Amino acid sequence: MRGSVSNGFRGSICVDFPVGGINRVTTILYELMESIKPEFFDNYLLEYIPVSAFQRLGYLLDKVLDNQLLANKLYKLLQNNKTKLYPISLKTSASVKGFTVEEKWKVIVNTIIETDF
């Protein structure tokens, strides 16, 4: 994933190089959690970032990293904008057959997250 999105003076989300798979992303997210403020999740981001990315991010924050503050803010943003969530795979390169869909984020949990923390 490459690109950059800024929501003004409040901060930026910038991904300019491949970071690895879902396990590496989770580790990086864990390391950055203290820097992520709930107010960073706003309507502006919904215009530029695919909903599937928010679903995976929400799932990781909520179920793997247990950061309810950020997960709930993100979920509320999606609800307030009447964003429809469709089932998506957690690991895009893996099969989804036989795996369950986590109901809140509509993420098909088709891998076990292994992190460095």
C-alpha positions as CSV (number, residue, x, y, z in Angstrom):
1,M,0.0,0.0,0.0
2,R,1.3,3.4,-0.9
3,G,0.0,6.9,-0.6
4,S,-0.5,9.7,1.8
5,V,-3.6,11.3,3.3
6,S,-3.5,14.4,5.6
7,N,-6.4,15.6,7.6
8,G,-5.0,19.1,8.1
9,F,-3.2,20.3,11.2
10,R,-4.3,17.3,13.2
11,G,-2.0,14.8,11.6
12,S,-1.3,12.6,8.6
13,I,-1.5,9.0,7.6
14,C,1.3,8.2,5.3
15,V,2.2,4.9,3.8
16,D,5.0,5.3,1.2
17,F,6.5,1.9,1.3
18,P,5.4,-1.7,1.7
19,V,5.4,-2.6,5.4
20,G,4.7,-6.3,5.1
21,G,1.7,-8.5,5.9
22,I,-1.0,-8.3,8.5
23,N,1.3,-9.4,11.3
24,R,3.8,-6.7,10.6
25,V,1.0,-4.1,10.2
26,T,-0.4,-5.1,13.6
27,T,3.1,-4.7,15.3
28,I,3.5,-1.3,13.7
29,L,0.0,-0.3,14.8
30,Y,0.8,-1.4,18.3
31,E,3.9,0.8,18.3
32,L,2.0,3.8,17.0
33,M,-1.2,3.5,19.1
34,E,-0.1,6.1,21.7
35,S,0.3,8.6,18.8
36,I,-3.1,8.0,17.3
37,K,-5.7,10.3,18.7
38,P,-9.5,9.5,18.4
39,E,-10.1,12.9,16.8
40,F,-7.9,11.8,13.8
41,F,-10.8,9.6,12.7
42,D,-13.1,12.1,10.9
43,N,-15.2,12.3,7.8
44,Y,-12.3,13.6,5.7
45,L,-10.5,10.2,6.0
46,L,-13.7,8.4,4.7
47,E,-13.3,10.2,1.4
48,Y,-9.8,8.9,0.7
49,I,-9.4,5.5,2.4
50,P,-11.3,2.4,1.4
51,V,-13.9,1.1,3.9
52,S,-12.2,-2.3,3.9
53,A,-9.1,-0.7,5.4
54,F,-11.2,0.8,8.2
55,Q,-12.8,-2.6,8.8
56,R,-9.4,-4.3,9.1
57,L,-8.0,-1.4,11.3
58,G,-11.1,-1.5,13.5
59,Y,-10.8,-5.3,13.9
60,L,-7.2,-5.0,14.8
61,L,-7.7,-2.2,17.3
62,D,-10.8,-3.9,18.8
63,K,-10.1,-7.6,18.9
64,V,-6.3,-7.9,18.7
65,L,-4.8,-4.8,20.4
66,D,-7.8,-4.2,22.8
67,N,-7.8,-0.5,22.2
68,Q,-11.5,0.2,22.7
69,L,-11.2,4.0,22.7
70,L,-9.9,4.1,19.1
71,A,-12.0,1.1,17.9
72,N,-15.2,2.6,19.2
73,K,-14.4,6.1,17.7
74,L,-13.8,4.5,14.3
75,Y,-16.9,2.3,14.5
76,K,-19.0,5.3,15.5
77,L,-17.6,7.3,12.6
78,L,-18.6,4.5,10.2
79,Q,-22.1,4.3,11.8
80,N,-22.7,8.0,11.7
81,N,-21.9,8.1,8.0
82,K,-24.2,5.1,7.4
83,T,-21.3,3.2,5.9
84,K,-22.3,-0.3,4.8
85,L,-19.8,-3.0,5.9
86,Y,-19.5,-6.1,3.7
87,P,-17.6,-9.2,4.6
88,I,-13.9,-8.9,3.8
89,S,-11.0,-11.2,4.5
90,L,-8.5,-10.2,7.2
91,K,-5.6,-11.7,5.2
92,T,-6.3,-10.9,1.6
93,S,-4.0,-13.6,0.1
94,A,-5.6,-16.4,2.1
95,S,-8.7,-18.5,1.4
96,V,-11.9,-17.5,3.2
97,K,-13.7,-20.8,2.9
98,G,-14.6,-22.3,6.3
99,F,-13.8,-19.2,8.3
100,T,-16.2,-17.2,10.4
101,V,-17.2,-13.6,9.9
102,E,-16.6,-11.4,13.0
103,E,-20.0,-9.6,13.2
104,K,-19.1,-6.1,14.3
105,W,-16.4,-5.3,11.7
106,K,-17.6,-7.9,9.1
107,V,-14.1,-9.3,8.9
108,I,-13.5,-12.9,7.8
109,V,-10.9,-14.1,10.4
110,N,-8.9,-16.3,8.0
111,T,-5.5,-16.0,9.8
112,I,-4.1,-15.9,13.3
113,I,-2.3,-12.7,14.1
114,E,1.3,-13.2,15.3
115,T,3.1,-10.1,16.5
116,D,6.4,-9.0,17.9
117,F,5.1,-7.7,21.2
